[in-house]
């Protein structure tokens, strides 16, 4: 599965900036095409995602165990970094930092649903192949063990938001999480109240105790199968849009004719 994160533009069809934008889009596509097969082969990893933020490759994943997962993604990060150094992909457009990412998990069905019961609220997470498009991401969307070039090691971090969904342990297919948007999260005596749910956007979220201290919010669902965590920073994640997945024919077109990439993304 290929994923794209592009800067939104209203430039003319023949402008140099647009040509640079198209070239950046193609670099993004090639980068994700390279890491797609690599992430599927990681041992001890249920879910994995490749990201670039300010041209800095980052790999995050969730696996059978924290240490095993961290041990698996560190060599993979080295391979991704080496590839990026050789191909020099440029994903920034007019200094607007962008991130490309791929979120996937082993699932039995494209239409598996998980309901998270959170106090008086209810959040549904659907597993199906999707594409994500973004025009600005201020912080990375991450989950599980986190390895980055800057840190030179795999680290386990604390996050300000965590969505936990249950996923089957089948290793026959890779699927993605389609995640709803939560607005105005408030915590009262340990109970999460969700005043608004919408399917398309993920905006700023904040959790406060009565003493006005910010803290983390963990959301979970319990079934018999393996759990998969998705964690997001509370700092601005502007306008994350989910779109339908590429068909096999569309993937072929993208790999051979990137001139029509924008029309495919916005279809």
C-alpha positions as CSV (number, residue, x, y, z in Angstrom):
1,X,0.0,0.0,0.0
2,X,1.3,3.5,-0.9
3,X,0.7,6.6,1.1
4,X,1.1,10.2,0.3
5,X,1.4,13.4,2.3
6,X,1.5,16.5,0.1
7,X,1.4,20.2,0.5
8,X,-1.8,21.8,-0.6
9,X,-1.2,24.2,-3.5
10,X,-3.2,26.5,-5.8
11,X,-0.3,27.3,-8.1
12,X,-0.6,27.5,-11.9
13,X,-0.3,24.4,-14.0
14,X,3.1,25.5,-15.5
15,X,4.7,27.2,-12.6
16,X,8.2,26.2,-11.4
17,X,6.8,25.8,-7.9
18,X,4.2,23.3,-9.2
19,X,6.8,21.3,-11.0
20,X,8.9,21.2,-7.8
21,X,5.7,20.1,-6.0
22,X,5.2,17.3,-8.5
23,X,8.8,16.2,-8.2
24,X,8.4,16.1,-4.4
25,X,5.3,14.0,-4.7
26,X,7.1,11.5,-6.9
27,X,9.9,11.3,-4.4
28,X,7.4,10.6,-1.7
29,X,5.8,7.9,-3.7
30,X,9.1,6.2,-4.4
31,X,10.2,6.4,-0.8
32,X,7.0,4.7,0.4
33,X,7.1,2.1,-2.4
34,X,10.6,1.1,-1.1
35,X,9.7,0.9,2.6
36,X,6.3,-0.9,1.9
37,X,7.9,-4.4,1.5
38,X,10.5,-3.8,4.2
39,X,7.9,-3.0,6.9
40,X,5.9,-6.2,6.1
41,X,9.0,-8.4,6.7
42,X,9.9,-7.1,10.2
43,X,9.9,-9.8,12.8
44,X,8.1,-9.3,16.1
45,X,6.3,-6.4,14.6
46,X,2.5,-6.2,14.2
47,X,2.3,-2.7,12.9
48,X,4.8,-0.3,11.4
49,X,4.9,3.1,9.9
50,X,7.6,5.0,7.9
51,X,7.7,8.8,8.2
52,X,9.7,11.7,7.0
53,X,9.6,15.0,8.8
54,X,11.9,17.8,7.5
55,X,13.6,15.2,5.3
56,X,14.5,13.2,8.4
57,X,13.5,9.5,8.1
58,X,11.6,8.1,11.1
59,X,10.3,4.6,11.8
60,X,7.7,3.7,14.4
61,X,6.2,0.3,15.2
62,X,4.3,-1.9,17.6
63,X,5.2,-5.5,18.2
64,X,5.0,-8.5,20.4
65,X,7.2,-6.9,23.0
66,X,8.7,-3.4,23.4
67,X,12.3,-4.6,23.4
68,X,11.8,-7.1,20.5
69,X,10.0,-4.4,18.5
70,X,12.8,-1.8,19.1
71,X,15.4,-4.4,18.1
72,X,13.6,-5.1,14.9
73,X,13.0,-1.5,13.7
74,X,16.5,-0.2,14.4
75,X,18.1,-2.1,11.4
76,X,15.1,-1.2,9.3
77,X,15.7,2.4,10.0
78,X,19.3,2.1,8.9
79,X,18.2,0.7,5.6
80,X,15.6,3.4,5.1
81,X,18.1,6.1,5.9
82,X,20.6,4.6,3.5
83,X,18.0,4.6,0.7
84,X,17.0,8.2,1.4
85,X,20.6,9.3,1.4
86,X,21.1,7.7,-2.0
87,X,17.9,9.0,-3.6
88,X,17.8,12.3,-1.8
89,X,14.0,12.6,-1.6
90,X,12.6,16.1,-1.0
91,X,9.2,16.3,0.5
92,X,9.2,19.9,1.8
93,X,7.4,22.4,-0.4
94,X,8.0,26.2,0.2
95,X,9.3,25.4,3.6
96,X,6.1,23.7,4.7
97,X,7.3,20.6,6.5
98,X,5.4,17.5,5.5
99,X,5.4,13.9,6.7
100,X,4.7,10.7,4.8
101,X,3.5,7.8,6.8
102,X,2.0,4.3,6.5
103,X,0.0,2.9,9.3
104,X,-0.9,-0.8,9.1
105,X,-1.8,-3.8,11.1
106,X,-2.4,-7.5,10.6
107,X,-6.2,-7.9,10.2
108,X,-8.5,-10.7,9.1
109,X,-11.0,-8.5,7.2
110,X,-11.1,-5.2,5.5
111,X,-14.3,-4.4,7.4
112,X,-13.4,-5.4,10.9
113,X,-14.8,-2.9,13.4
114,X,-13.8,-2.1,17.0
115,X,-15.9,0.0,19.4
116,X,-14.2,1.8,22.2
117,X,-16.5,2.5,25.1
118,X,-15.2,5.6,26.8
119,X,-17.3,6.8,29.7
120,X,-20.5,8.1,28.1
121,X,-18.8,8.3,24.7
122,X,-18.2,5.7,22.0
123,X,-15.5,5.7,19.4
124,X,-15.5,3.3,16.5
125,X,-12.3,2.3,14.7
126,X,-12.6,0.6,11.4
127,X,-9.9,-1.5,9.8
128,X,-9.7,-1.1,6.0
129,X,-7.2,-0.1,3.4
130,X,-7.1,3.7,3.1
131,X,-4.8,6.5,2.0
132,X,-3.9,9.5,4.1
133,X,-3.4,13.0,2.6
134,X,-2.1,16.0,4.6
135,X,-1.1,19.5,3.7
136,X,0.7,20.4,7.0
137,X,1.7,18.2,9.9
138,X,3.4,20.0,12.7
139,X,4.1,16.8,14.7
140,X,4.5,13.2,13.7
141,X,1.7,10.7,14.2
142,X,3.4,7.9,16.0
143,X,2.7,4.6,17.8
144,X,4.7,2.2,19.8
145,X,8.5,2.1,19.8
146,X,10.1,5.1,18.1
147,X,13.4,5.2,16.3
148,X,14.8,8.4,14.7
149,X,18.0,9.4,13.1
150,X,18.5,12.2,15.5
151,X,18.4,10.0,18.6
152,X,20.5,7.3,17.0
153,X,18.7,4.7,19.0
154,X,15.3,3.1,19.5
155,X,13.4,4.7,22.4
156,X,10.1,4.2,24.1
157,X,8.3,7.5,24.6
158,X,5.3,8.7,26.5
159,X,2.5,10.3,24.5
160,X,-0.3,12.6,25.3
161,X,-3.0,10.6,23.5
162,X,-3.3,6.9,22.9
163,X,-5.9,4.9,20.9
164,X,-5.8,1.2,21.5
165,X,-7.6,-1.1,19.2
166,X,-7.8,-4.9,19.1
167,X,-6.6,-6.6,16.0
168,X,-6.5,-10.2,15.0
169,X,-3.1,-11.9,14.9
170,X,-3.4,-13.1,11.4
171,X,-0.2,-12.6,9.3
172,X,-1.8,-13.0,5.9
173,X,-2.8,-9.4,5.2
174,X,-1.8,-5.9,6.1
175,X,-4.6,-3.5,6.9
176,X,-4.9,0.1,8.2
177,X,-6.9,1.8,10.9
178,X,-9.4,4.4,9.9
179,X,-9.7,6.6,13.0
180,X,-12.4,9.1,13.8
181,X,-11.8,12.6,15.1
182,X,-12.4,13.6,18.7
183,X,-13.0,17.2,19.7
184,X,-13.1,18.7,23.1
185,X,-11.9,15.9,25.3
186,X,-12.5,16.5,29.0
187,X,-11.7,14.2,31.9
188,X,-13.8,14.2,35.1
189,X,-12.8,11.9,37.9
190,X,-11.2,9.5,35.5
191,X,-14.1,9.4,33.1
192,X,-13.6,10.5,29.5
193,X,-16.4,12.6,28.0
194,X,-16.5,13.1,24.2
195,X,-18.9,15.9,23.3
196,X,-18.3,15.6,19.6
197,X,-17.2,12.9,17.1
198,X,-16.6,13.4,13.4
199,X,-15.1,11.0,10.9
200,X,-12.7,13.1,8.9
201,X,-10.4,15.4,11.0
202,X,-8.0,14.9,13.9
203,X,-7.5,18.2,15.7
204,X,-5.9,19.5,18.9
205,X,-6.9,17.4,21.9
206,X,-6.2,18.2,25.5
207,X,-6.8,16.4,28.7
208,X,-6.9,18.2,32.1
209,X,-7.4,17.0,35.6
210,X,-9.1,19.3,38.1
211,X,-5.7,20.6,39.2
212,X,-5.3,21.9,35.6
213,X,-2.3,19.7,34.9
214,X,-2.2,18.1,31.5
215,X,-1.8,14.3,31.4
216,X,-2.2,11.4,29.0
217,X,-5.4,9.8,28.0
218,X,-5.5,6.0,27.3
219,X,-8.4,4.5,25.3
220,X,-8.7,0.8,25.1
221,X,-10.9,-2.1,24.0
222,X,-10.5,-5.6,25.2
223,X,-11.0,-8.8,23.1
224,X,-9.3,-12.1,22.9
225,X,-6.8,-11.1,20.2
226,X,-3.6,-9.0,20.1
227,X,-3.9,-5.3,20.9
228,X,-2.5,-2.6,18.6
229,X,-1.7,0.9,19.9
230,X,-1.9,4.1,17.9
231,X,-0.5,7.2,19.7
232,X,-0.7,10.8,18.6
233,X,0.8,14.0,19.9
234,X,-1.5,16.6,21.2
235,X,0.3,19.4,19.3
236,X,-1.3,20.5,16.1
237,X,-2.0,17.8,13.5
238,X,-3.7,19.9,10.9
239,X,-6.2,18.5,8.5
240,X,-5.5,14.7,8.2
241,X,-7.8,13.4,5.6
242,X,-8.5,9.8,4.8
243,X,-9.2,8.7,1.2
244,X,-9.9,5.5,-0.5
245,X,-7.0,3.1,-1.2
246,X,-5.3,2.8,-4.5
247,X,-6.5,0.0,-6.8
248,X,-3.9,-2.2,-8.4
249,X,-4.5,-0.3,-11.7
250,X,-4.1,3.1,-10.1
251,X,-0.9,1.9,-8.4
252,X,0.5,0.9,-11.8
253,X,-0.4,4.4,-13.2
254,X,1.3,6.1,-10.3
255,X,4.5,4.2,-10.7
256,X,4.7,4.9,-14.5
257,X,3.1,8.3,-14.8
258,X,3.3,10.6,-11.8
259,X,2.0,13.6,-13.7
260,X,-1.6,12.5,-12.9
261,X,-0.9,11.9,-9.2
262,X,-2.9,14.8,-7.9
263,X,-6.0,13.7,-9.9
264,X,-5.7,10.2,-8.3
265,X,-5.3,11.6,-4.8
266,X,-8.3,13.9,-5.0
267,X,-10.6,11.4,-6.8
